[in-house]
Each structure stands twice: as structure tokens, then as C-alpha cells.
Amino acid sequence: MSQLTFEGHRPLKNNRSFVTLMLAQAISNLGDWLHLLAILTLVGIRWNTTPWEITFVTLSAALPILRSCISLRRWGNDSTDIKGCTS
């Protein structure tokens, strides 16, 4: 019989679907980070930008997330818990 923990559920590390999902998410996060690093390097070296311009590029990458948070709050979905969106 398998080892049971909290209220009769198996540990997540034994759940193959969960482990696959977390591994895929980790690979995706690494790809996102490398993509941002490549863009910042390209902007910084290719066009000889200042640190302020590189900061602007970084903030521009965050604008879609900020816009979606504002839109969800405007539609009255306050019950939706969105990471990074605070009231």
C-alpha cells in the first residue's frame, strides 16, 4: 500500500503528472529569463543604450501583466487571486 499523508493524499513528488507540470514550468521560466537577458543584451550592446533606456525596456516587458491586472480589477473580479495584483 502507498504511503498516505495529509488527509489520505499521496505526496506530490509521487504524482507523475504534477512532477511533469513543474518540470515543464521550470524549463519555461528558464526560457523566459534567457529571452529577457538576450533582449537586454541586444539593446545594450547593439545600440549603445544608457542604463535608463535598458530600464525602460525591462519595464516595457512588464506592461502587459500590469494591464491585465488593472483590467481584471475593473471588471470586478476582486475574488480572483492574481499573483502580483494587489488592491
C-alpha positions as CSV (number, residue, x, y, z in Angstrom):
1,M,0.0,0.0,0.0
2,S,1.3,3.5,-0.8
3,Q,2.3,6.0,1.9
4,L,-0.5,8.3,2.8
5,T,-0.1,11.8,4.2
6,F,-2.3,14.8,4.9
7,E,-5.9,13.5,4.9
8,G,-5.2,10.4,2.8
9,H,-3.4,12.1,-0.1
10,R,-0.1,10.8,-1.6
11,P,2.9,13.2,-1.6
12,L,3.1,15.4,-4.7
13,K,6.5,14.1,-5.5
14,N,4.9,10.8,-6.3
15,N,2.3,12.3,-8.7
16,R,3.8,11.9,-12.2
17,S,1.5,14.5,-13.8
18,F,2.4,17.1,-11.2
19,V,6.1,16.5,-11.4
20,T,5.9,16.7,-15.2
21,L,4.0,20.0,-15.0
22,M,6.5,21.5,-12.5
23,L,9.5,20.4,-14.7
24,A,7.8,21.9,-17.8
25,Q,7.1,25.2,-15.9
26,A,10.8,25.3,-14.7
27,I,12.0,24.9,-18.3
28,S,9.6,27.6,-19.4
29,N,10.7,30.0,-16.7
30,L,14.3,29.5,-17.7
31,G,13.5,30.2,-21.3
32,D,11.6,33.4,-20.3
33,W,14.6,34.6,-18.3
34,L,17.1,33.8,-21.1
35,H,14.8,35.6,-23.6
36,L,14.7,38.8,-21.4
37,L,18.5,38.5,-20.9
38,A,19.1,38.3,-24.7
39,I,16.8,41.3,-25.4
40,L,18.6,43.4,-22.8
41,T,22.0,42.4,-24.1
42,L,20.9,43.1,-27.7
43,V,19.6,46.5,-26.7
44,G,22.5,47.4,-24.5
45,I,25.3,46.3,-26.9
46,R,23.9,46.8,-30.3
47,W,22.5,50.3,-29.8
48,N,24.9,51.6,-27.1
49,T,22.0,52.5,-24.8
50,T,22.2,54.1,-21.4
51,P,21.1,52.2,-18.2
52,W,17.9,54.3,-18.2
53,E,17.0,53.0,-21.6
54,I,17.6,49.4,-20.6
55,T,15.4,50.0,-17.5
56,F,12.7,51.3,-19.9
57,V,12.9,48.1,-21.9
58,T,12.6,46.0,-18.8
59,L,9.6,48.0,-17.6
60,S,8.0,47.7,-21.1
61,A,8.1,43.9,-20.7
62,A,6.0,44.2,-17.5
63,L,3.3,46.4,-19.0
64,P,1.1,43.6,-20.3
65,I,1.0,42.0,-16.9
66,L,0.1,45.3,-15.3
67,R,-2.6,46.0,-17.8
68,S,-4.2,42.6,-17.3
69,C,-4.3,43.2,-13.5
70,I,-5.9,46.5,-13.9
71,S,-8.5,45.1,-16.4
72,L,-9.4,42.2,-14.1
73,R,-9.9,44.6,-11.2
74,R,-12.0,46.9,-13.3
75,W,-14.3,44.0,-14.3
76,G,-15.0,43.4,-10.6
77,N,-13.1,40.1,-10.3
78,D,-11.8,41.0,-6.8
79,S,-12.3,37.4,-5.7
80,T,-9.7,36.3,-8.3
81,D,-6.4,35.9,-6.5
82,I,-3.7,37.1,-9.0
83,K,-0.1,36.9,-8.0
84,G,1.4,40.4,-8.1
85,C,-2.0,42.2,-8.4
86,T,-2.8,43.9,-5.1
87,S,-5.8,46.1,-4.4
